[in-house]
Amino acid sequence: MKVPAEYFKGIEYVQISSLPKEQKKIIYESISYKSIIAILKEKELIKNCLIYQHYVSWYENVYPAKIQKLKNLNRAAA
């Protein structure tokens, strides 16, 4: 399930820690740590954010392949 964007001062983002468990695990394995940003939101530093467009690109292009690979591994193990 693709999560909706959060917004702050024109920045469209997702917080990786709020993603579903499976996505969170796979995204950390498949993106560059340079893509992870922090947003200062009313004196609170929100870490582990990803620009929403980067998330959408990852979700549409990388995530399906990773899920298929996991399914194939599970079938082979069964």
C-alpha positions as CSV (number, residue, x, y, z in Angstrom):
1,M,0.0,0.0,0.0
2,K,1.4,3.4,-1.0
3,V,1.2,5.8,1.9
4,P,0.0,9.4,1.4
5,A,2.4,12.3,1.6
6,E,2.8,14.6,4.6
7,Y,3.3,18.3,4.0
8,F,5.2,21.0,5.7
9,K,6.0,24.4,4.3
10,G,5.7,23.2,0.7
11,I,7.8,20.0,1.4
12,E,6.0,16.8,0.4
13,Y,7.6,13.9,2.2
14,V,7.1,10.6,4.0
15,Q,8.6,9.6,7.3
16,I,10.2,6.2,6.8
17,S,9.5,5.1,10.3
18,S,5.7,5.5,9.6
19,L,5.8,3.2,6.6
20,P,4.4,-0.4,6.8
21,K,6.9,-2.7,8.4
22,E,7.8,-4.5,5.1
23,Q,8.3,-1.3,3.2
24,K,10.4,0.2,6.0
25,K,12.8,-2.8,5.9
26,I,13.1,-3.0,2.1
27,I,13.5,0.8,1.6
28,Y,16.4,0.9,4.0
29,E,18.1,-1.9,2.1
30,S,17.5,-0.3,-1.3
31,I,17.9,3.5,-1.1
32,S,21.0,5.7,-0.6
33,Y,21.3,7.1,2.9
34,K,22.0,10.4,1.2
35,S,18.3,10.5,0.1
36,I,17.2,10.5,3.8
37,I,16.5,14.0,5.1
38,A,15.5,15.6,8.3
39,I,12.9,18.3,8.6
40,L,12.8,21.0,11.3
41,K,9.1,21.3,12.1
42,E,8.2,23.8,14.7
43,K,11.3,23.2,16.9
44,E,11.1,19.4,16.4
45,L,13.6,17.7,14.2
46,I,11.8,15.0,12.2
47,K,14.4,12.5,11.1
48,N,14.3,9.6,8.5
49,C,12.2,11.5,5.9
50,L,12.2,10.9,2.2
51,I,11.0,13.4,-0.4
52,Y,7.6,12.0,-1.5
53,Q,8.5,11.9,-5.2
54,H,11.5,9.7,-4.3
55,Y,9.3,7.4,-2.3
56,V,6.8,7.2,-5.2
57,S,9.5,6.3,-7.7
58,W,10.9,3.7,-5.3
59,Y,7.4,2.3,-4.6
60,E,6.6,2.0,-8.3
61,N,10.0,0.7,-9.6
62,V,12.0,-0.9,-6.9
63,Y,9.5,-2.2,-4.4
64,P,7.6,-4.6,-6.8
65,A,10.8,-6.3,-7.8
66,K,11.9,-6.7,-4.2
67,I,8.6,-8.2,-3.2
68,Q,8.6,-10.6,-6.2
69,K,12.1,-11.7,-5.3
70,L,11.0,-12.4,-1.7
71,K,8.0,-14.4,-3.0
72,N,10.3,-16.5,-5.3
73,L,12.6,-17.2,-2.4
74,N,9.7,-18.3,-0.2
75,R,8.4,-20.6,-2.9
76,A,11.9,-22.1,-3.4
77,A,12.2,-22.7,0.4
78,A,8.8,-24.4,0.6
